[in-house]
Amino acid sequence: MKNRIVMAPMTRSFAEGGMVGAPQQAYYRRRAEGEVGLIVTEGTVVDRPASRNEAGVPYFHGEALDGWANVVKEVHDAGGLIAPQIWHVGAVKSLTTDFEPDAPFESPSGLLAPGNERGVVMSETDVTDTIAAFAKAASDAKRLGFDALEVHGAHGYLVDQFFWSGTNLRTDRWGGASLRDRTAFAAEMIRAIRKAVGEDFPLILRVSQWKQQDFEARLALSPDEMADWLCPLVEAGVDILHCSQRRYWEAEFPELDGEKGLNFAGWAKKLTGAATISVGSVGLSSDFINVFNEDTSTPAAIDGLVERMEKEEFDLIAVGRTLIVEPEWPRKIRTGKFDGFRPFSRTDLYTLD
């Protein structure tokens, strides 16, 4: 990598019929030209009937793979590196559209959130077929020339619904009373992916405590619980944990090491020994949840971020909305040309520039 800056995956919903083409090629190429160290694409869905919840979310299977091959070529020609994020939304409905998939939403226990029924309970066959779909997508990513792969295991989507006690009420091998028990689905998926891509292909897993269904949700209330959650996933084959916070500067366990203590990525690195990516409102004044309230985020200083990285609290930093409005943000940061950074507003989501 040219630097330790990662372009965070961001749903853009411009893939007509699930296909990517010239607009996406140009969009990702511009970020590579802007010197992003590693681009992680928007969430792309695996080959399951109800894996997406918006019509413009791209497929990562079938004919859509030809379009992704062209995206890879554009990014590589610009000197960049790129990883697809592969995804299944589970029972989560879109926040912005009324799109309904052709098949019912599916999830571990037929729940969107604790006590909130939506869709169907996944059968054993559904679970194993889903694992196979992720492994196939991973194999295709390597075949197409991607440089790494990220699995979306955060924010209340399918993989995260297996982690969360409120949405995983199963009593078979995919459920259980403990958080360690509920890692079984993700760990089996990681093992299947690792078998499909081999030992040398970098594998990233995005995880979060918070859910879009409940911003205050926490899977791990202590470092011991976090180790029970994350260590089995690293042991299964994850190389890098992408630790999503709404605000990267917030301490994960302030009761243990203070308000300026380790953040989520810092604790994950300390407990597992894996490399970690931190993320959350980098370079902006407010977190992305405010986007849905028509809020505008103004550019913000990154002095605290640099200090944390110099202390090796985490290894990489993911930048999201900032890179939508400032494709050359990494180059500007490197050269010290900070003047004129644009604020981010909801209207910036309506174009793919």
Backbone hydrogen bonds in HBPLUS format (Angstrom, degrees):
<---DONOR---> <-ACCEPTOR-->    atom                        ^
c    i                          cat <-CA-CA->   ^        H-A-AA   ^      H-
h    n   atom  resd res      DA  || num        DHA   H-A  angle D-A-AA Bond
n    s   type  num  typ     dist DA aas  dist angle  dist       angle   num
A0317-ILE N   A0004-ARG O   2.97 MM 313  6.33 166.2  1.99 174.2 178.6     1
A0037-GLY N   A0005-ILE O   2.88 MM  32  5.09 120.9  2.24 131.9 149.2     2
A0038-LEU N   A0005-ILE O   3.19 MM  33  6.68 142.8  2.33 147.4 153.8     3
A0006-VAL N   A0317-ILE O   2.85 MM 311  5.90 164.8  1.87 148.6 148.9     4
A0319-VAL N   A0006-VAL O   2.77 MM 313  6.14 156.2  1.82 169.2 173.5     5
A0007-MET N   A0038-LEU O   2.78 MM  31  6.25 159.1  1.82 153.4 160.3     6
A0040-VAL N   A0007-MET O   3.07 MM  33  5.61 147.7  2.18 135.6 144.7     7
A0008-ALA N   A0319-VAL O   2.92 MM 311  5.30 170.7  1.93 125.9 128.9     8
A0015-ALA N   A0056-GLY O   2.96 MM  41  4.55 153.2  2.04 132.5 128.9     9
A0018-GLY N   A0015-ALA O   2.97 MM   3  4.94 152.2  2.05 129.3 123.2    10
A0019-MET N   A0016-GLU O   3.07 MM   3  5.59 169.3  2.08 117.7 120.6    11
A0059-TYR N   A0018-GLY O   2.89 MM  41  4.94 168.1  1.90 127.4 128.2    12
A0025-GLN N   A0021-GLY O   3.01 MM   4  6.24 158.4  2.05 154.7 161.6    13
A0026-ALA N   A0022-ALA O   3.00 MM   4  6.18 166.2  2.02 158.1 159.7    14
A0027-TYR N   A0023-PRO O   2.97 MM   4  6.08 156.2  2.03 143.2 150.7    15
A0028-TYR N   A0024-GLN O   3.00 MM   4  6.11 174.8  2.01 155.1 155.2    16
A0029-ARG N   A0025-GLN O   3.03 MM   4  6.04 153.4  2.10 141.6 150.1    17
A0030-ARG N   A0026-ALA O   2.99 MM   4  6.10 157.5  2.04 148.3 152.9    18
A0032-ALA N   A0028-TYR O   3.09 MM   4  6.44 150.8  2.18 147.6 156.0    19
A0032-ALA N   A0029-ARG O   3.07 MM   3  5.01 116.7  2.49  94.4 110.3    20
A0033-GLU N   A0029-ARG O   2.84 MM   4  6.14 159.2  1.88 157.2 163.1    21
A0034-GLY N   A0030-ARG O   2.98 MM   4  6.17 131.5  2.23 133.3 146.3    22
A0036-VAL N   A0031-ARG O   3.26 MM   5  5.98 163.8  2.29 156.2 157.6    23
A0035-GLU N   A0032-ALA O   3.01 MM   3  5.22 159.1  2.05 110.3 114.0    24
A0331-ARG N   A0034-GLY O   3.25 MM 297  5.81 131.8  2.50 159.1 160.3    25
A0039-ILE N   A0081-LEU O   2.95 MM  42  6.15 168.4  1.97 138.7 142.3    26
A0083-ALA N   A0039-ILE O   2.77 MM  44  6.17 151.6  1.85 163.0 172.5    27
A0041-THR N   A0083-ALA O   2.94 MM  42  6.34 160.4  1.98 160.5 167.0    28
A0044-THR N   A0085-GLN O   2.80 MM  41  5.95 154.9  1.86 154.4 162.3    29
A0087-TRP N   A0044-THR O   2.88 MM  43  5.64 134.0  2.10 152.7 156.6    30
A0045-VAL N   A0058-PRO O   2.99 MM  13  6.49 157.8  2.04 156.5 158.5    31
A0060-PHE N   A0045-VAL O   2.89 MM  15  5.51 138.3  2.07 162.2 149.8    32
A0046-VAL N   A0087-TRP O   3.20 MM  41  6.19 151.9  2.28 164.8 163.1    33
A0048-ARG N   A0046-VAL O   2.85 MM   2  5.87 128.5  2.11 113.4  97.5    34
A0051-SER N   A0048-ARG O   3.34 MM   3  5.29 151.8  2.43 122.5 116.1    35
A0089-VAL N   A0051-SER O   2.97 MM  38  5.50 163.5  2.00 129.6 134.7    36
A0057-VAL N   A0054-GLU O   3.29 MM   3  5.62 170.2  2.30 113.7 115.7    37
A0065-LEU N   A0062-GLY O   3.17 MM   3  6.01 162.5  2.21 121.5 125.7    38
A0066-ASP N   A0063-GLU O   3.20 MM   3  5.93 151.1  2.29 118.3 123.9    39
A0067-GLY N   A0064-ALA O   3.11 MM   3  5.46 123.5  2.44 104.9 117.6    40
A0068-TRP N   A0064-ALA O   3.28 MM   4  6.70 151.8  2.36 145.8 153.9    41
A0069-ALA N   A0065-LEU O   2.95 MM   4  6.21 147.2  2.06 147.5 155.9    42
A0070-ASN N   A0066-ASP O   3.31 MM   4  6.67 148.4  2.42 142.4 149.3    43
A0071-VAL N   A0067-GLY O   3.14 MM   4  6.52 146.1  2.26 141.3 150.8    44
A0072-VAL N   A0068-TRP O   2.96 MM   4  6.25 162.3  1.99 154.0 157.4    45
A0073-LYS N   A0069-ALA O   3.10 MM   4  6.38 157.9  2.15 143.8 149.4    46
A0074-GLU N   A0070-ASN O   3.05 MM   4  6.30 160.8  2.09 148.2 152.5    47
A0075-VAL N   A0071-VAL O   3.02 MM   4  6.28 166.3  2.04 157.3 160.6    48
A0076-HIS N   A0072-VAL O   2.91 MM   4  6.09 167.4  1.93 156.6 160.4    49
A0077-ASP N   A0073-LYS O   2.83 MM   4  5.94 156.9  1.89 149.9 156.7    50
A0078-ALA N   A0074-GLU O   3.12 MM   4  6.33 135.1  2.33 138.2 149.2    51
A0078-ALA N   A0075-VAL O   3.13 MM   3  5.15 130.9  2.39  94.9 108.1    52
A0080-GLY N   A0075-VAL O   2.86 MM   5  5.16 161.2  1.89 150.3 145.3    53
A0079-GLY N   A0076-HIS O   2.92 MM   3  4.95 159.8  1.96 107.1 111.7    54
A0147-ASP N   A0082-ILE O   2.90 MM  65  5.61 158.5  1.94 166.6 169.0    55
A0150-GLU N   A0084-PRO O   2.90 MM  66  6.09 163.1  1.93 164.9 160.3    56
A0086-ILE N   A0150-GLU O   2.80 MM  64  6.30 156.5  1.85 165.2 168.3    57
A0152-HIS N   A0086-ILE O   2.99 MM  66  6.11 161.1  2.03 178.6 173.8    58
A0158-LEU N   A0088-HIS O   3.16 MM  70  5.71 148.4  2.26 140.5 147.7    59
A0092-VAL N   A0089-VAL O   3.31 MM   3  5.70 166.9  2.33 127.1 129.5    60
A0120-VAL N   A0105-PHE O   2.81 MM  15  6.30 153.1  1.88 154.3 157.4    61
A0107-SER N   A0120-VAL O   3.20 MM  13  6.56 148.7  2.30 168.2 177.4    62
A0122-MET N   A0107-SER O   3.04 MM  15  5.76 150.4  2.13 157.0 158.8    63
A0118-ARG N   A0110-GLY O   3.00 MM   8  5.58 162.8  2.03 126.7 132.0    64
A0112-LEU N   A0116-ASN O   2.77 MM   4  5.57 160.8  1.81 170.8 177.4    65
A0116-ASN N   A0113-ALA O   2.87 MM   3  5.09 168.6  1.88 138.5 137.2    66
A0127-VAL N   A0123-SER O   2.95 MM   4  6.26 158.5  1.99 152.6 157.8    67
A0128-THR N   A0124-GLU O   3.00 MM   4  6.27 171.0  2.01 153.9 155.7    68
A0129-ASP N   A0125-THR O   2.85 MM   4  5.92 157.7  1.90 150.5 157.3    69
A0130-THR N   A0126-ASP O   2.94 MM   4  6.04 148.4  2.04 142.7 151.0    70
A0131-ILE N   A0127-VAL O   3.05 MM   4  6.37 158.1  2.10 151.3 156.6    71
A0132-ALA N   A0128-THR O   3.05 MM   4  6.27 157.5  2.10 143.1 149.2    72
A0133-ALA N   A0129-ASP O   2.89 MM   4  6.15 143.2  2.03 140.6 150.9    73
A0134-PHE N   A0130-THR O   3.04 MM   4  6.37 153.4  2.12 151.4 157.2    74
A0135-ALA N   A0131-ILE O   3.04 MM   4  6.34 160.6  2.08 149.5 155.0    75
A0136-LYS N   A0132-ALA O   2.89 MM   4  6.10 153.5  1.96 145.9 153.1    76
A0137-ALA N   A0133-ALA O   3.02 MM   4  6.20 157.7  2.07 143.2 149.1    77
A0138-ALA N   A0134-PHE O   2.95 MM   4  6.20 154.0  2.02 148.3 155.6    78
A0139-SER N   A0135-ALA O   2.98 MM   4  6.23 158.2  2.02 147.2 152.6    79
A0140-ASP N   A0136-LYS O   2.93 MM   4  6.22 156.0  1.99 149.1 155.7    80
A0141-ALA N   A0137-ALA O   2.91 MM   4  6.17 150.0  2.00 145.4 153.7    81
A0142-LYS N   A0138-ALA O   3.13 MM   4  6.48 159.6  2.17 153.0 156.5    82
A0143-ARG N   A0139-SER O   3.01 MM   4  6.24 161.0  2.05 147.1 153.0    83
A0144-LEU N   A0140-ASP O   2.89 MM   4  6.05 149.3  1.98 151.2 158.2    84
A0146-PHE N   A0141-ALA O   3.12 MM   5  5.54 153.1  2.20 166.5 159.1    85
A0145-GLY N   A0142-LYS O   3.11 MM   3  5.32 153.7  2.18 104.8 113.0    86
A0149-LEU N   A0202-PRO O   3.08 MM  53  6.44 141.3  2.24 149.2 160.8    87
A0204-ILE N   A0149-LEU O   2.76 MM  55  5.98 167.0  1.78 163.7 167.3    88
A0151-VAL N   A0204-ILE O   2.89 MM  53  6.30 155.7  1.95 150.5 154.2    89
A0206-ARG N   A0151-VAL O   2.94 MM  55  6.23 173.4  1.94 172.5 174.2    90
A0153-GLY N   A0206-ARG O   2.84 MM  53  5.16 131.6  2.08 130.3 145.5    91
A0157-TYR N   A0154-ALA O   3.25 MM   3  6.25 175.7  2.25 132.7 133.9    92
A0212-GLN N   A0155-HIS O   3.48 MM  57  5.60 173.4  2.49 104.9 105.5    93
A0161-GLN N   A0157-TYR O   2.78 MM   4  5.90 140.7  1.93 154.4 166.4    94
A0161-GLN N   A0158-LEU O   2.97 MM   3  4.98 123.3  2.30  96.4 112.0    95
A0162-PHE N   A0158-LEU O   3.25 MM   4  6.69 136.0  2.45 147.8 158.5    96
A0162-PHE N   A0159-VAL O   3.13 MM   3  5.39 137.2  2.32 100.8 112.1    97
A0163-PHE N   A0160-ASP O   3.02 MM   3  4.96 119.8  2.40  92.8 108.2    98
A0164-TRP N   A0160-ASP O   3.03 MM   4  6.23 151.4  2.12 152.1 159.1    99
A0167-THR N   A0164-TRP O   3.10 MM   3  5.59 153.3  2.18 112.9 120.2   100
A0168-ASN N   A0164-TRP O   2.94 MM   4  5.98 130.2  2.20 153.6 168.6   101
A0175-GLY N   A0172-ASP O   3.20 MM   3  5.71 169.0  2.21 120.3 121.6   102
A0182-ARG N   A0178-SER O   3.17 MM   4  6.52 150.6  2.26 143.4 151.3   103
A0183-THR N   A0180-ARG O   3.18 MM   3  5.36 162.5  2.22 106.1 111.0   104
A0184-ALA N   A0181-ASP O   3.23 MM   3  5.95 163.6  2.26 120.4 123.0   105
A0187-ALA N   A0183-THR O   2.84 MM   4  5.93 167.5  1.86 166.7 171.1   106
A0188-GLU N   A0184-ALA O   2.94 MM   4  6.02 159.7  1.98 147.7 153.0   107
A0189-MET N   A0185-PHE O   2.99 MM   4  6.21 154.5  2.05 147.3 154.9   108
A0190-ILE N   A0186-ALA O   2.84 MM   4  6.10 159.9  1.88 152.3 157.6   109
A0191-ARG N   A0187-ALA O   2.96 MM   4  6.20 159.5  2.01 148.1 153.4   110
A0192-ALA N   A0188-GLU O   3.01 MM   4  6.22 154.2  2.07 143.4 150.4   111
A0193-ILE N   A0189-MET O   2.86 MM   4  6.15 156.4  1.92 153.1 159.9   112
A0194-ARG N   A0190-ILE O   2.80 MM   4  6.00 165.0  1.82 153.6 158.1   113
A0195-LYS N   A0191-ARG O   2.99 MM   4  6.17 154.1  2.06 144.2 150.8   114
A0196-ALA N   A0192-ALA O   3.07 MM   4  6.27 145.3  2.19 138.1 147.5   115
A0196-ALA N   A0193-ILE O   2.95 MM   3  4.97 116.9  2.36  94.6 111.0   116
A0197-VAL N   A0193-ILE O   2.94 MM   4  6.21 146.7  2.05 156.6 165.3   117
A0198-GLY N   A0194-ARG O   2.88 MM   4  5.51 138.5  2.05 144.8 152.1   118
A0239-ASP N   A0203-LEU O   2.87 MM  36  5.30 153.9  1.94 144.8 153.5   119
A0240-ILE N   A0203-LEU O   3.17 MM  37  6.45 158.1  2.22 148.5 150.7   120
A0205-LEU N   A0240-ILE O   2.96 MM  35  6.44 154.2  2.03 162.1 170.4   121
A0242-HIS N   A0205-LEU O   2.82 MM  37  5.79 170.7  1.83 139.7 142.9   122
A0207-VAL N   A0242-HIS O   2.89 MM  35  6.09 158.9  1.93 151.3 155.0   123
A0244-SER N   A0207-VAL O   2.87 MM  37  6.08 165.5  1.90 175.6 171.4   124
A0211-LYS N   A0214-ASP O   3.12 MM   3  4.97 164.5  2.15 135.5 133.1   125
A0214-ASP N   A0211-LYS O   2.98 MM   3  4.97 140.4  2.14  97.7 109.4   126
A0217-ALA N   A0214-ASP O   3.11 MM   3  5.42 168.0  2.12 114.8 118.3   127
A0226-MET N   A0222-SER O   2.98 MM   4  6.29 153.8  2.05 149.9 158.1   128
A0227-ALA N   A0223-PRO O   2.88 MM   4  6.13 153.4  1.95 149.9 156.5   129
A0228-ASP N   A0224-ASP O   3.02 MM   4  6.32 152.0  2.10 143.8 151.5   130
A0229-TRP N   A0225-GLU O   3.05 MM   4  6.29 138.4  2.23 140.5 151.3   131
A0229-TRP N   A0226-MET O   3.17 MM   3  5.04 126.9  2.47  91.7 105.5   132
A0230-LEU N   A0226-MET O   2.87 MM   4  6.05 173.5  1.87 160.9 161.2   133
A0231-CYS N   A0227-ALA O   2.98 MM   4  5.30 153.2  2.06 133.1 141.7   134
A0233-LEU N   A0230-LEU O   3.07 MM   3  5.29 128.0  2.35 103.4 117.2   135
A0234-VAL N   A0230-LEU O   3.11 MM   4  6.45 154.3  2.17 156.6 163.9   136
A0235-GLU N   A0231-CYS O   2.88 MM   4  6.08 163.9  1.90 157.5 162.6   137
A0236-ALA N   A0232-PRO O   3.01 MM   4  6.08 133.4  2.24 128.7 140.1   138
A0238-VAL N   A0233-LEU O   3.23 MM   5  6.04 161.0  2.27 141.1 142.3   139
A0237-GLY N   A0234-VAL O   3.06 MM   3  5.28 144.1  2.19 101.5 112.1   140
A0241-LEU N   A0275-ALA O   3.01 MM  34  6.48 158.1  2.06 153.5 154.4   141
A0277-ILE N   A0241-LEU O   2.87 MM  36  6.20 157.2  1.92 147.4 149.7   142
A0243-CYS N   A0277-ILE O   2.86 MM  34  5.97 151.5  1.95 163.8 163.2   143
A0245-GLN N   A0279-VAL O   3.35 MM  34  6.06 151.0  2.44 131.3 139.6   144
A0250-GLU N   A0247-ARG O   3.20 MM   3  5.96 172.6  2.20 127.3 128.7   145
A0248-TYR N   A0280-GLY O   2.98 MM  32  4.59 167.8  1.99 127.5 123.8   146
A0252-GLU N   A0262-LEU O   2.92 MM  10  6.31 166.9  1.94 149.7 149.7   147
A0256-LEU N   A0253-PHE O   2.85 MM   3  5.59 162.7  1.88 123.4 129.3   148
A0257-ASP N   A0253-PHE O   3.31 MM   4  6.69 156.8  2.37 149.8 156.4   149
A0258-GLY N   A0254-PRO O   2.82 MM   4  4.24 138.1  2.00 126.0 124.5   150
A0261-GLY N   A0258-GLY O   3.05 MM   3  5.08 151.4  2.13 115.3 114.0   151
A0266-GLY N   A0263-ASN O   3.07 MM   3  5.07 116.8  2.49  95.0 111.0   152
A0267-TRP N   A0263-ASN O   2.98 MM   4  6.31 159.2  2.02 160.1 164.3   153
A0268-ALA N   A0264-PHE O   2.92 MM   4  6.14 161.8  1.95 153.0 158.9   154
A0269-LYS N   A0265-ALA O   2.99 MM   4  6.10 158.0  2.04 144.1 149.1   155
A0270-LYS N   A0266-GLY O   3.06 MM   4  6.22 161.7  2.09 144.2 149.5   156
A0271-LEU N   A0267-TRP O   2.89 MM   4  6.01 157.2  1.95 154.1 159.3   157
A0272-THR N   A0268-ALA O   3.01 MM   4  5.95 156.4  2.07 146.4 152.2   158
A0273-GLY N   A0269-LYS O   2.88 MM   4  5.10 150.1  1.97 135.3 143.1   159
A0315-ASP N   A0276-THR O   3.07 MM  39  5.48 141.3  2.22 135.5 146.8   160
A0316-LEU N   A0276-THR O   3.11 MM  40  6.41 153.5  2.18 151.1 155.4   161
A0278-SER N   A0316-LEU O   2.95 MM  38  6.35 161.7  1.98 150.2 149.6   162
A0318-ALA N   A0278-SER O   2.80 MM  40  6.12 167.2  1.81 167.6 172.1   163
A0284-LEU N   A0281-SER O   3.44 MM   3  5.48 169.7  2.45 118.0 117.2   164
A0300-ALA N   A0283-GLY O   2.89 MM  17  4.74 149.3  1.99 108.3 110.4   165
A0285-SER N   A0298-THR O   2.90 MM  13  5.36 128.6  2.17 146.8 162.1   166
A0290-ASN N   A0287-ASP O   3.18 MM   3  6.12 152.1  2.26 124.5 129.0   167
A0291-VAL N   A0288-PHE O   2.87 MM   3  5.33 155.6  1.92 113.9 122.0   168
A0292-PHE N   A0289-ILE O   3.23 MM   3  6.02 146.7  2.35 117.8 122.9   169
A0293-ASN N   A0290-ASN O   2.91 MM   3  5.08 155.3  1.98 106.3 114.4   170
A0295-ASP N   A0290-ASN O   3.15 MM   5  5.39 158.7  2.20 152.3 147.9   171
A0294-GLU N   A0291-VAL O   3.13 MM   3  5.32 148.4  2.23 115.9 114.8   172
A0297-SER N   A0344-PHE O   2.77 MM  47  5.12 156.9  1.83 156.3 160.2   173
A0344-PHE N   A0297-SER O   2.76 MM  47  5.12 162.1  1.79 153.7 158.2   174
A0305-LEU N   A0302-ILE O   3.06 MM   3  5.13 120.7  2.43  98.4 113.5   175
A0306-VAL N   A0302-ILE O   3.07 MM   4  6.41 163.1  2.10 161.2 164.3   176
A0307-GLU N   A0303-ASP O   3.07 MM   4  6.36 161.1  2.11 151.5 156.8   177
A0308-ARG N   A0304-GLY O   3.05 MM   4  6.27 157.5  2.10 144.6 150.0   178
A0309-MET N   A0305-LEU O   2.98 MM   4  6.26 159.7  2.02 155.0 160.7   179
A0310-GLU N   A0306-VAL O   2.88 MM   4  6.07 153.1  1.95 151.9 159.5   180
A0311-LYS N   A0307-GLU O   3.17 MM   4  6.38 137.2  2.36 138.9 149.5   181
A0311-LYS N   A0308-ARG O   3.21 MM   3  5.16 129.5  2.48  91.9 105.0   182
A0313-GLU N   A0308-ARG O   3.16 MM   5  5.67 173.7  2.16 158.4 156.8   183
A0312-GLU N   A0309-MET O   2.94 MM   3  4.82 156.2  1.99 101.5 108.5   184
A0323-LEU N   A0320-GLY O   2.84 MM   3  5.65 138.3  2.01 124.7 134.1   185
A0324-ILE N   A0321-ARG O   2.94 MM   3  5.08 143.8  2.07 102.7 114.1   186
A0326-GLU N   A0322-THR O   2.79 MM   4  5.78 136.3  1.98 141.5 155.7   187
A0329-TRP N   A0326-GLU O   2.99 MM   3  5.23 153.9  2.06 124.6 122.3   188
A0332-LYS N   A0328-GLU O   2.96 MM   4  6.20 163.7  1.98 161.5 166.9   189
A0333-ILE N   A0329-TRP O   2.87 MM   4  6.03 156.9  1.92 155.9 162.0   190
A0334-ARG N   A0330-PRO O   2.95 MM   4  6.16 159.5  1.99 146.8 152.5   191
A0335-THR N   A0331-ARG O   2.94 MM   4  6.13 155.6  2.00 150.2 156.3   192
A0336-GLY N   A0332-LYS O   2.89 MM   4  5.75 116.0  2.31 136.0 149.9   193
A0337-LYS N   A0332-LYS O   2.92 MM   5  4.80 130.5  2.17 139.2 145.3   194
A0336-GLY N   A0333-ILE O   3.37 MM   3  5.15 148.5  2.48  93.3 102.2   195
A0348-ASP N   A0345-SER O   2.96 MM   3  5.67 154.6  2.03 118.8 126.1   196
A0349-LEU N   A0346-ARG O   2.97 MM   3  5.65 164.4  1.99 120.4 125.6   197
A0350-TYR N   A0347-THR O   3.09 MM   3  5.50 163.8  2.12 112.9 118.0   198
